[in-house]
Amino acid sequence: MKRFWLLALLMAGMLALPLGSSASAQDEGTSMDDINSALGSMSAHMNDIDKQLKLKFFGDVRLRYAFIAQSSSTAGTTIADQSLGRYRARFGAAMTSGDFTGKIRIATGSNNSPWSQNNTFDTGMVTPFLTIDTAQIDWKPSFANGMLLVTAGKMGNPLTKSVITWDPDIQPEGALIQFQKSDFTLRATYFELVNQAPVTINGVAQKWDFFMDNVQAEYDIKMDKDSLGIMVGYEYIPNTTLLAANGLGFGSTTVFTSGVTDPGGVYRDFNVVEGMLTFKSKLGDVPMKWTLHMTDNLNGMNLPIAGNVYSSTFTNQYAWLLGVDFGQNKEVGEFAAGVFAAQVDPNAQLPTLVDDDSGRTNTQYLSGYCSTLLDPGVTLKLTQWVNGKEYYALISTASKHNPEFRTYLDCIVNL
């Protein structure tokens, strides 16, 4: 309670400073230097709040113009162009006490959409959802000299990832244990997907706990002014056929045939191995980063098509990305840019986990971006996606359609 009243008094004092200075400027001809001095005092008071409450505030606001165009589907149905205004806002706080750090963040987005925090300007000015997207506790025991990290809760994604494996807006729920020493990192995670009520299968009520386990090992090799990062990982998701068949939000009937089981009635798991190489160098004074990311779902081939009929040639298991980034946005006026090509097969990853901007799984795409720093903390970014859907469903022949074009113009302000 003491901290609450302290915060209230400090906030009142902060507001009084600029208001008082503004009134003096009008009544007594106070100079802009005096006003700037008052604003500087406000910043000092903010630092006082941080020190008194031991809180660190963070967040961002993003405004987006999105244009999505596609000429037609395979069936010849006309798909209308979309021109959308969108926004995303996030605000959080963190406090460290000894070996523990607690973090909480609220964000815009729908309460039933795990992969996007965007809101579209089409709600008739109805108040949108505001959700808690981060609620985590980190433990860095002092006896481990900073080498051990344990995290639990709804957390920022700790995995090394790219758009072929995770949407950046997703905040997984579960636990992390990570060991890091010098240039080597080893992490293991347990993420909860769905813990549903019992379902009846073959006359027997069963309760299925849908979860994901990940293990990743990374090593960074220094080479003069360059560096090579190597990551290998493994992902395990059990009962994915049942997960999709029950429409629980993490699957799609275009990825799994609803209700079909493997021979012997065993529901198929995901066993995904992955590898990533990142090479950082400089072209003159321009920093560059090359990325190669590949995944293989060992259970992704020979999936059932219909009536327990299996295809011996239809594979859905691979995802890959090859791209390059160059430049940086550290100083006002600096530019950064990048381009990459990628493909995500229908069964390479659960659809709602993969990047929402690119259209998620079952996609081949080419993408590029350019960004610049307008002011400290203010970024303008233009991104272009060209998506080509490869398959519409689990069928033995390819079914392609015309490319889809997605253009995003973002203005991002970090709070």
N, C-alpha and C positions, 0 to 999 in steps of 0.2 A: 504494500500500500504506500510505503514511503517513496518508493521509486515512481509510483504512479503520480503522486503530487509533485515530485521533483520534475518529472517530465512535463506535467501541465504548466508549471511555473516557467520552465525553460522555453516551452513553445510560446507562451504569452509574451515573454521577454523578446524572443526572436521576432515576433510579429510587431511588437511595439517599436523596435529599432527602425525598420524601413518606413513604417507609417509616420513615426515622429520626424524622421529625416525629411520625408517628402513634404510634410506640413511646414517645416522650417524653411525648406527651399522655396515654397510659394510665398510665405509670409515675410521672410527676412532675406530672400535672395541668396540662400545657401548655394554653394557651388556644387557641381557634379562630383568633385573630389570628396566632398563631405558625404555624399550619398554612397559613393563607392566604398568609402571607409566604413560606413554603416553596414554595407553588404558584406564587407570583410569580417566585421564583427559577428554577423549572422553565421558565416562559415565557421568562425571560432566557436560559437555556441553549439553548432552541430557537432563539432569535435568534442565539446564538453559532454554532450548527450551520449556520444559513443563511449566516452571514458566512464561516465557514471553508470550507464546501463550495460556496459560491456557488450554492446550490440554492433554488428556490422550489417549495414543495409545494402541490398543489391537488387537489380531488376532491369527491365528494358521495355520499350514500347516500339512496336513495328507496325507501320502502315504499308499496305500492299495493294498495288493494282495488278490484277491477274486477267490475262486474256487467253482463252482456251479455244482452239479451233481444230476441227476434224471434218473431212469432207463427207465420208460415209463409212458405214460398217460393211462387213462381208455380205450381209443380206441386202445391201443397197439402201438401207434406211438412212435418211438424211439426219445428221446430227447437228443441231443448231450451235453456232458459236456462242461462247459465254464471255461476258465482260464484267468482272466482279471487283468490288472494293472490299478489302478485308483488313482486319486489325488483330493484333495480339498484344496483350499486356501482361507483364509478370512483375511481381514485387515480393521480396523476401528479406529475411533477417537471419543472422547466425550469431551464436554466442559460444565462446570457449571458456570452459572452467576446468583447469587442470588438464587432464588427459582427454577430456570429453568435449565435443562440439555438437551442439544441436542446431539444426537448420529447418526453417519452414518457409514455404513460398506459395503464394496464391497466383492463379493464372486464369485467363479467359479460356473458353472452349466448352464444348458440350460435355455433359456428365456421362454420356454413353458412347463417347468417341475417344478411345485411348490413344490415338495416333496423331491428333491435330489439336492445337490450341488456337486455331484461327476462328474468328467470328466474321460473318459476312454482313455487309451493310444492306440487308434485305428483310429485316425483322419488323419493319414498321415502327422502329424506335422502341421496341419491347426490350426491357432490361435483360441482358444475356446472362448465361451461366457464369459463375465465378467458382472455381474449384481449387482445392488444395492439391498442388502437383508435387510438392516436396514436403516430407515430414520424416527427417532422418536424424540419427545419432551416430556420430563417428567416435571411435575410441582409438587413440594413438598412444599406447602405453609408453611411458617414459623409459622403462627398463629396456625397451627394444631399440632405443636410440633412433626413433623415426623410421625404422625399417618395417614395422608391422602396422597395418590399418584394418580395423574391423568396423563395418557399417551395417546398420539395420534400419528398415523402414521403407518409405517411398522415396527413392533416391534418384539423383542425377545418374545417368547411365555410366557405370565405371568401365565398361568394356571398350576396347579398341575396336572401332567399327567404321563402316562406310555406308553409303546409301543403298547398297545391295543387301545389307543385313538389318539395319535399324533406322527408323525414323528418328531424327534428332529431338522431336517433341516428346517422345515416350519417356516417362519416368517409371522405371520398373519397381516392383514391390518385392522385397525379400531381404537377402543378406549377402554381404561381401566379406571375404577375408583376403587380404593382399599382403604379400611380402615383397619388399623392394630394397635392393642393395646395389649401390653404384648404378651400373647400366643394365642391370637385370631386374625384371619384374615378373612375379608369378601371382596370379589371382584366380580365385574360384568364387562363383556366385550361385545362389539359389533364388530363382524368381518364381513367385506364385502367379499362375495364369487365372485359373478358375477352380474353386472348390464348390462343386455343385451338390444339389440334393440327390439322393439315391435315384437311379434309373433302373428300369426292369429290362434285363437282357436274357433271352431264353428262359423267361419265367422266374429269373432270380434277380432280386433287388441288389444293385451294386452302387457304391458311391465311389466316384472317380475324382482323384485329386490331380488336376492338370497343372503341371509345373515345368520349369526349364532349368537345367543345370548347364553351367558354362565353366570351362577351364581355359585360361590363356597364359602363355609364357612369351615374354618379350626380351630381346637383347638388342642394345644399341651399340654399333661398332663405329668408333671414331676413326676417321681417316684424314689426317691433316686438318683441312678446313671443311671437309665433307663428313657425312655420316650415313650409315646404312642401318635402318631399323628392321628387325626380323620378328615377326609374330606368328605363332602357331596356336591353334585353338581347337576345342571340341565342344559341341553343343548337343544336348540330349533333351528331347521332349517326348514323353510317353503318350500313347493313346491318341494320336493326332487324328486318326480317322473318326473316332467317336467324338472328339472335340469339334470337328467340322460338321459332322452329321447332326449334332444337336443344336446347331445354330447359336453357339455361345459367344459369337463375336470375334473369335480368333481364327476362323477358317472360312472356306467358301466351297460351295458345291462345284465351282469351276476348277477347284484344285483336288477335291476328293469326291468320289461318287457317294452320295448320301446313303448310309446304312450298309454299305458293302464291307465285308470283313475279309481278312486274309484266309488262306487255307488253314483249317483247324480252328477258325473263329478267334484268332489272336489279332487284336487291334494293332495296327502298324505304328511304330515309333519313328521319331526323327533322330538320326545319328549323323550329325553334320561335322565334317572336318574342314578347317579353314587355314589359310596362310596369307600373310600380308608382308610385302616388302615396301619400304619407304626410303627413298634415296634423296638426301638433302645436299644441295650444292649451290654454287653461285655462278651466274653468267655475268662477268664483270662485277658490278655492285648489286646486281639484282638477285635476290634469293629465289631458289627454285626447289620444288619438291615433286618427285615422281612417285606415283603410287600404283602398285599392282596388288589387287585383292581377289582371291579365288576361294570358292566354297564348293563342297561336294557332299550332298546328302546321300549317304551310303544306302539308305532305304528308299531312295527316290525313284528307282527304275522299276519297270515291270509292275506298275500299279494296276489294280483292277479297273477295267473300262465299264463293264456292265455285266450283270448276271454271273459274276465270278469268272469272267473271261479275261485272261491276262495277255498283254502285248509283250512280245519278246524283243521288240525293236524300239518301242516308244519310251524315251528317257526324259525325265523331268527334273534332274537332280543337280544341275550345275548353276552357278552364278559367278560372274567375273566382272572386274572393273579395271580399266587402265586409264590413268589420267596424269595431268601435270598442272601444278599451280606455280605462279611466279608473281613477284612483287610483294608488297606489304602495305598495310593501312595503319602504320604507327604514327605518321605525321600528317598534318592537314595538307591535302593536295596530292598525297601519294596514291598510286593505283595498285590494285591487285587484280589478277585475272586467272582463269583456269579453264581447261577443257578436258572432258573425259568421255569414253565410250563404255557401255556396260550392257550386260544381259542377265536377266534373272528368270530362270526356268520356272514353270508353274509350281513345282514342288521343292524348290530350293530353300524356301523359308516360309513361315506362316505369313499369309498376305498382309494382315493388319500390323505386322511388325516392321515391314519394309517401308522405305521412304514414301510418305504420302504425296509430296510434291511431284515425284516422278511417276506416280500411278501404281506403285507397289509391284507385286510379282507379275509373272507372265508377260514380261516386257523386254524389248530391246530398245536402247536409247542412246542418243548423243546429246551431251549437255555442255554449255559453256556459261561463264559468268564474268562480269567486270564490276569492280567496286572501288569507291574512293572515300576518303575521309573529308566531309564537308567542314566539320568543326570537331574539336576534341570530344569524343563520345558520340558523334553523329556520322553514320555511314549511309551512303547511297549505293544500292546494289541492283544490277540488272542481270537476270538469269533467263536462259532460253533452254527448254527441253524439246527434243524431237523424239517422240515415243512411237515405237512400232509394236503393237501387240502381236505375239507369235501364235498363240493358241487361245481358243475360246473355252475349251473344255477338254476333259480327258478323252481324246479320240485318237485313233491310230494314224491320222494324217494331219499335216499342218493346215491351219486355217488362218491366213493373214488378212489384215485389213490396212487401209490407207493410214499413213502416219498421223499422229496427233501432235499438235504444236501447243506448248505451254510457255507463256511469257510472263515473268514476274518482275515488277519494279518495286523495290522495297526501300523505305526510309526507316532506319533503325536508330533509336536514341537510347543509349545506356544511361540508366539512372544512377 
